[in-house]
Amino acid sequence: MKRIWTMLVIFSVLITQTGCWDNKEVQDINYIAALGIDYQDGEFITYVQMLDFATIAKQETGKQTESAPIWVGRGKSSTLSGSLIELYATSQQRVSWGHVTALVLSESMLQHDRLSQVFDMTNRSQEIRYTKWIYGTKISMKDLFTVSPFFQLSPLHSLLHEPEENYEQFSFIPPIQFVNFIRQYRDKAATVTLPTLHITNQTWTENLKQHPLLEVNGGFLLKNQEVNGWLSRNDLLGARWLATSKSHAALIVKENDEAIGSISLQRPQHAIEILRDKGEIGYRIKLNVTGTVQNMYKKVSVAEMREMTEKTLRDELMNTFHKGVKLNADPFQLSVQLHRKDPSKWKELAEQKLDITDESLREVDVNVDLRFWGQRKNLNR
């Protein structure tokens, strides 16, 4: 009887409880998806992109006829923390930073003392993740955060939040995650390339109206925790072949400025060798890549096409290298190899500012495994 009475008491207590009464529903929280920071006239200006996750969830179950709403917040203060506090002051609901997948910095924020504040703020946060993508930009972040992708999809499906799929299909400047950016930024021998986002409305139209979309148009080069300059996408094309084996891009092969054919290149594999000659240091790059002919504009043999493709790749690599050296930067991370294998020699050259020069890249060996698809009756072997 006593046992039954005890069970009744426990049951009566349990049914009076409300469960997780302090749990917040999705619609009761403001979710920040992207964070942007600018610095002007002695003040930090913070931008946040806020998305309606309830609307995004509906897009998974049905076709949307209207664009997902995008809210952009702006806070301004003499301190970075103060600019965030200003955002909290006008937020109508609780703010969550756990879904931030992108960080965008203006050029003025790339000075070491200001960048250190960004590192400190994000590293101390228990919500913001290390794996977010990081970008630079030269344009208004308010405009940048308002751009939407195709078919009324959420901005989460844009280049800002999902750069990997676009890069793997057609490679230009490799995206970089925050944790890898910090690692390279603090490496004395490394040059980190920070992709820059831009808005273009010259490519796609929606119902005969130009539709603005995001693109990576270049990158800031940072070395020794300083900004050495900016290079355009065309100037940085050579870096994609040494970035990752996932790189995939088309190459227009030319001879005397005449287009000969279009080659799709993928699966690049590279090695960097240190060359020593009477105390002088140089480097050799070996690159192997698989190529597939997409178009032929002029009748040439397979051997000729392979040779021209290899020359085009060498020229692309050398152009990027020399453009970087003019900024005292090392986009191929050549000197990193010396720093790892012979740190004392690297230090000696670095003190003389000779760790990377125009003559550092001595040789570029390119081997293209050229393959043909379709008919080959008009091609001479």
N, C-alpha and C positions, 0 to 999 in steps of 0.2 A: 504494500500500500504506500509506504514511504517512497519507494522508487517511482511509482506512478505519479505521486504528487510532485516529485522533483521534476519529472519530465514535463508535466503540465505547466509548471512555473517557467521553465526554460522556453517552452513553445510560445507562451503568452508574451514573454519578453522579446523573442525574435520577430513576431508578427507586428510588433509596434515600431520596429526599426525601419528607416526610410532607405537603407542601403547606402549607395555612394551619393549622398545628398549634395556633396560639394563638387561632384564631377561636372565639367563643362562640356556642353555639346559643341559640335563643329561650328555651328553658326554663331556661337557666342564668343569666338576667339578671332582676332585679327592675325592672319598668317602672313608673315613677311617672306617673300620669295627671293628678292634681290636687294642688295645694299650697295649704294654708290656714295662716294665721298669726294668732295671738291674743296679747294682752299682758295679764297679770294679776299683781298684787302684785309688780311690778318684774321680772317674768320673761317671756321670750318662749316661747310654746308653739306649736310647729310640728306641723301635721298633714299627712299625705300619704295619698293614695288610690292603692293599688297594685292592678293588674288582671292577670289571667292571660291573656296574649295568645294562648296556645295554645288556651284555651277559646273565646276570641272568634273565632279562625279557624275552629273547628269549627262555630260558629253560622252561618257563611256557607255551609256545605255541607249542613246538615241542621237540622231543627227541634229545639230544645232543650226538654227536659222539666224541667230544673232550672236555677235561677238561676246566673248566672256568679258565682264567688266574688269577694268584695270584701275586701281587707285594708286596714286603716287603721292607720297608724303615728303615734306621738306622741312628740315630743322636747321637753324643757324645759330652759331655761338662762337665765342672766342676760344672755346675748348671743344675737343671732339666729344667728350661726355656730355657737355652742355647742349650740343646740337641734337643728341639723342633724347635728352630729357625734354627738350622742346616738343619732340614728337609724342612722347608719352603724355604731355600735358593736354594735348588735343585728341588723343585716342579715345574713342567712345567705349571701347571694350578692352579686355585683356589682350596684350600683344605677345605672340609666340615667334621666337627666332629659330626654332628647330627645323624649319623647312627652307632656310636660306641656302640656295644652290649656286649663287653667283655674287661676286664682289667686283665692282667697277671703280677704278681710281682715275682721277684726272691727272694730267701731266704735272700739275703743281703739287700733287700729293706724293710724288715719287721721290721727293727729297728725303734724305735718310731720317732726319728727326721726326718728320710727319709720318713717314712709313712705319717707324718704330712704334708710334702711338697706335696705328692700325693693328700691328702685330699684337701689341699688349692688350688692346681692347678685345680682339677676337679670340685670343688665346685664353684669356681669363673667363670668357663666357662659357657657361656650362651647356648652352644650347647650340651655339653656332658651330658647325662641323668644320673639320680641317679639310674635307674633301671638296669643298665648294670650288667652282671655277673662278679664276681671277683674270680680269681684263684691264686694259687701259682705254682711254678714249680722249678725243680732242673736241667732242661735240657736247651739246647739252644733254645731261643725264635725264632730265625730265622728258625730253623727246625720245631718248633711247629706251626708257622704261615703258613707253606708251605704245611702241610698235607691236603689232600682233602678226602671227603667222597666217598661213593659208586656211581657208574653209572655216572661219570663225573658231579655230581651235584656240586653246589656252596658250598664253605666252610660255608656259612650261615646255611646249613643243618647239620653241624657237632656238636659234643659235646661242642665245644668252644662257639657256639652261641645259641644252642638250647638244654640245658641239661635236661629240665623238662620231656620231653616225654620219654627219656631213663630211667630216675630215676623212673618214675611212673610204667614203665613196669618191671624193675628189679632194686631194690634199693640197693645202697651201701652207698656212702657218699652224703648227701643231698647238692645240689647246693645252693649257697647263693648270693643274690643280694647286690650290693654295699651299698645301704641305710641300709640294715639289718646288714651288716658287721660293718659299722660305729657305729650303735646303740649298738651292743654287745661289740665291741672293747672298747667303752668308759664306759661301765658298769663295775664298780669295782668288782662286784661279779661274772661276767660272764666269761666263757671260750668260745671263738669263734674258730670253726674249719674251716680252710681255705682249701678247696679241692685243691689237686695238680694234675696238668696234666702231662701226660707222653705219650710217643709214643711207640706203640708195633707193631711188624710185625709178631707175632707168631700165629695169629688167622685166618686171612683171606688171600686168594690168588686171584689174578685177572689174568686169562689166565695162570695159573700155576706159576705166579710170586707173591712173597709175597708183600702185599700191606700194608704200614704203616697206622695206625689209632690212634686216640686219645683215651686215657682211663684215668680215675681218679684212681690213684694208692695209694692214702693216703691223709693225711692232716696235715698242721701245726696247732698246738694248741697255741693260744695266750691268755694270761691272764695278767691283770694289765698292759696292753699296752706293753707287752714283749712277745717274742717268747719263749715258754717253751720247744719246741721240735717238732718232727715229728713222726707220727704213720702210719704204713702201712694200707692198706684197710682191711686186715684180722683182725688187731687189733682194728679197729673202727667199726666193723660190728654191735655191740650192740647198737650203737648210732642211727641207722636207725629206730629202733622200738619206739624211743621217739621223733623223729623229726617231723613227720607229719602223719596224718591218710591216706595219699596217698601212703605210703610205701608199696611195694609189692615185695616179694622175695621168692625164693625157699630155703628150708632147708633140708640138708641130715641128717636124724636121725640115730644115731649110738648107739650101745651098745657094750662096750668092744672093741672099734675100728672096729666093724663089722657093715656095712651099713644095716639098717633095712627097710628104706623106704625114699621116697622123698615127702616133704610136701610143698605146695604152701601157703604162709601166706600173708594176706592182711588185710586192715582196722584196724590197731592197735589203741587202745585207752588206754591211760595211765594216772595215777595220782601219784603225789609225796607227801608223808606225812612226816611231821617233828615229830620225836620221841624225847621226853625229858625224861631223867633218871638221877636224882640227879645232875642237872646242865650240864650234858653232852648231846650233840646233835647228833642225828642220823637220818637216813632217811629210808623210806619204799617206794619201787616202786611197784605199782600195774599195771599190763599189761593184757589187754584182746585183743585177736586177733583171727581172723577167719582163719581156715586152711582147705585145700582141699588135699586129698591124690592124688599124681600124679603116684607114683610107689610103689609097695610092693616087697621087695627082700626076705622077710622072713615072714612066717605065724605067725601073732600075733593078739591078740584081739584089738578091738577098744579102750578099756580102757588102755591097755598096750601102744598102739601107742600114745594116748593122753598124757600119763604120760611121755613117753620118749621125746616127742616133747617139753613139758613144761620144762623138765630138760635141754634139749639142748639149749632152749632159755635163761634159767637162767644162764647157763654156759657162753653163749655168752655175756650177759649183764655184768656179774661179771668180765669176762676177759677184756672187754673194760674199765670198771671202774678202775680196778687195774693197767692197762697199763697207763691210764691217770694220776692216783695218783702218779706213779713213776716220772712223769714229773711235779708234783705239779699242775696238771690241773684237771678240772672238766668237762669231756665231756658230762655229763648228766644234767649240770646246776642245781645240787642239792642245792648248797649254795645260788643260786639266790632266791630260795623259802624262805630261812631264812632271806635274806637281805630285802625282801619285807615285811615279816610279823613281823620280830623282828630285825630291823637294828642295835640297840645297842648291842644285843648279837652277831650278825654277826661281827660287828666291833671289839668286844672283842676277838673273836676267830681269826679273820684275823690278828690282831696285834701280836698274838702268833703263827701265821702260822698254826692254827688248824682248819681253816674253812673247809678244806677237808682233810681227812686222810684215811688210809686203812680200818679203822673201821667205817667210816661214813655211808656206805651203810649196814644197819643191815639186811634188809629183801627184798627179791624179790619175789613177788607173781605173778605167771603167770597162766592165764586161757586161754586155747585154745579150741575154739568151732570147733571141728573137724568134717568135713563133707566128705562123700565119693561120688565119681562119678563112674558110670559104675557098673559092676557086683560086688556083694559082697558075692557070694556063698562060697568063700574060706576063708572068714573072720569070726572069731568067736566073737560074741558079749559078 
